Each structure stands twice: as C-alpha cells, then as structure tokens.
Amino acid sequence: MGRCANCGAWNSFVEEVETKEVKNARVTLTGEKTRPVKLGEVESLETPRVKTDMAEFNRVLGGGVVPGSLILIGGDPGIGKSTILLQVSVQLAHIGRVLYVSGEESAQQIKMRAERLGDLEADFYLYAENNMQNVRAEIEKLKPDFLVIDSIQTVMSPEITGVQGSVSQVREVTAELLQIAKTNNIATFIVGHVTKEGSLAGPRMLEHMVDTVLYFEGERQHTFRILRAVKNRFGSTNEIGIFEMQSQGLVEVTNPSEIFLEERLAGATGSAIVVSMEGTRPILVEIQALVTPTVFGNARRTTSGLDFNRVSLIMAVLEKRANLLLQNQDAYLKSAGGVKLDEPAVDLAVALAIVSSYKEKPTPANVAFIGELGLTGEIRRVNRIENRINEAAKLGFKKIYAPKNSLSGLEIPATIEVIGVATLKEVLQKVFG
C-alpha cells in the first residue's frame, strides 16, 4: 500500500523488522549475556574439580568433575554406561544433590540396580521422564548440582517436530541442556547411543557442543572395560581408565599391566611385550603373533586390537630389511586382553612377535620392546620414554630395547638395563642371534 487508509498520507509506511528473542544465546554462569572483553582483562580462574571415589574416572575427566560442564558418554548396548553413571551418581550425591533422569528405565528398575551398589541414603533423586519441558521444570524446582540424562536419544522436546532420537530432536535437547548446565552451573552427564560402526548416533555436532566426550569400550566376553576420553576441554585427550565388571558393579583396576601380563606363558613363541602409552599412563601389553605356512594361494593377514595396515607395513619391512620370506605365510596377530593399540611405538614389539613365531624362537620373558619402525628398517624415537622405562622396571622387567636417539639425558632405574638400538637388524641379532 502506498497511501495510508487512515490519514491519507502517501509513502508513510515504514518497515519495522521484528527481532525474535534468540533461543539458547550464550550466557555467563551468572545468567548475564556475554560482551566482548580484551584478552588481558579476562580473569584467570582455577577450574574447580569435584572428585568422585573412583580414581580412574577422575583421571579420564582430567582430575574430577567440573561444575557446569557437559559430558557425553557413548558405548555399545550393555557395556555398562548406565552402571558407571549410577555408581558415580551415588558417590556425587554425598557432595551435592543429584537428579538422575531416565527415559529408558523405570524408577523401580534403577532402584534394583542401585541396591547392588549399597548406599542409598544420599541426596539422590530419580525421575523417569522423556519430556524435556517437564525435565526443565523439575531442574528449576530441585536445583541439583549434578544432572544425568539417560539417554539423549529418548528425551524429546514437544516444541520440535520429529520423533525421539531424530537429528532435530537430539540437537535441540542437547542445546537446551547446554544452556541449563552453563546458566545454573550444573555438571551434566549425557548417555549417547552408538551406531553399528561404533560412532555416536545422531548429528556429529552433538560431540562439538559438549565439553567432554567419553567412550566406554570393551568386549562382552571380557570383564574389562576401558573408559576413553576422545575430547576434553578440561584435560588431556586419549586418557583411559580401566574397570572390571563384577556382580556389585564396576571396580577400578589400578594396575592394568599386571592383569594384561598375568596369563603369559613362559617360553612361548610369537610373543613380545610392549610398553604402550594411553594418554599419560604407560601400560605393558603382550602382543601375540602366529605365523604359519599358507594353504591357499594368497596369504591371510588377521589382526585384533592392532591396526591392519600397520601390521602389513611391518611385515613388508621384515621381508625387505630382515630377509624373511613371509609372502607365503599366514599371519594372525592380536593384543592380549582386548586392548586397542594404535600408537607407532608398538611397531618393534609387533616385528619381534612375528619373527619369534616365524623362527620358533621365544623372546626372553623379562624383556620389553619400544620403538617405531621406519620403512628403511631404522628404529625411530618415541615420546615419554622415561615413563615407559620406569613402568617396565616397576613390574620387574630386567631389560628393555628402545630407540638409541631417545635415551640421551635420561635417569634410568638401576634395576633395568636399557639397550639403545638404531636398526631392526641390530635388534634381531641381539635377541635371536
């Protein structure tokens, strides 16, 4: 309309843009909207930590639970995600108020599981609900210090179209929980389902929105479970905690190296010990190899807990640089105990296990191996060498083969002999003659 129908004036209409209130706008912990601040004017704060009774859980989080943080835990069905969160919730309920929201189980089902854990007299509230509006109302009423959502795929917001667990629902509910956590300074744990490939179900931005992403790993056939941090804004990533599933719940394993080595056979061929780093923790793991003549035309290569491409590369280096004829041999390799080893420092132990099986000669029982293997047969330096040597010495190992270039300026314990090596041929000559 060019002319006003009321007063008759022309061209008097002015467009006014209605600005909607931005939902989930970033706010400070006091509830105020943020504003640009010079970096030098920002106050440095020590990140407060709330410690649970489980030292392994604290280690993975970087020292304890940070108030106001959003923590996502993923894992296969039945692996123990709800169990570990229930145990942690019972412990945290002695420090502050806990609200445990379950969209999958009834309060009676959770109570049955909690009775195995013992103490039920803490400040612990159960809420079987999957409507986000009701959950928000209860949070405002109870004002908990800790919040658990089990699971994010079962909670839905009625304001958003789409079924439970859809991309839009998961994204919206997570954004709402993020605002609640940051505004009210509530440490929030979210359980996430995983796909059959093992990655977290739902939009990838779910992992970007949260502060910490933990994966709970393990095989149902084994009682051991590994809690691994793959993202942590308050600590180091790739930190792991090891637990054992027992009748009374998950029990932390304080010295995993002893457990991974306790069933090793003395004098067995095709076995070598590696000192692997998982985050800041050194772990001694047995690598086993079985090399047998192939029956079919093409040799088979099978790995469990080790990277398939890395094993193929090591076998090619052994053929070229150590003159071993492996192209007509089937090779089966695994890391004992179900631990996944994916760092370069395991190369030398893998090579020694293959050669041990091929030559039918055992490696010495009290010897460990560390080193990355280059394509020209050289042994390359690895990180945290001192931590690895100390862990091997603590467990009674008498000798360790390590890259020569990594050994300068180290304080080596008197109980262990460290042999610096530069090439694969040199190691094979010293171990097997």
Secondary structure, DSSP 4 states (H G I P E B T S, - for coil): --B-TTT--BS-----PPPPPPTT--B-TTSPBP----GGGSPP-----B--S-HHHHHHHTSSBPTT-EEEEEE-TTSSHHHHHHHHHHHHTTTS-EEEEESSS-HHHHHHHHHTT----SSEEEEE--BHHHHHHHHHHH--SEEEEE-TTT-B-TTS-S-TT-HHHHHHHHHHHHHHHHHHT-EEEEEE-B-TTSSBSS-THHHHHSSEEEEEE--TTSSEEEEEEEEETTS-SS-EEEEEEETTEEEE-S-HHHHHHTTPPTT-SSEEEEEEEETTEEEEEEEEEEEEE-SSSSPPEEEESB-HHHHHHHHHHHHHHS----TTEEEEEEEGGG--B-SGGGHHHHHHHHHHHHHT-PPPTTEEE--EEPTTSBEE--S-HHHHHHHHHHTT--EEEEEGGG-TT----TT-EEEEE-BHHHHHHHHH-
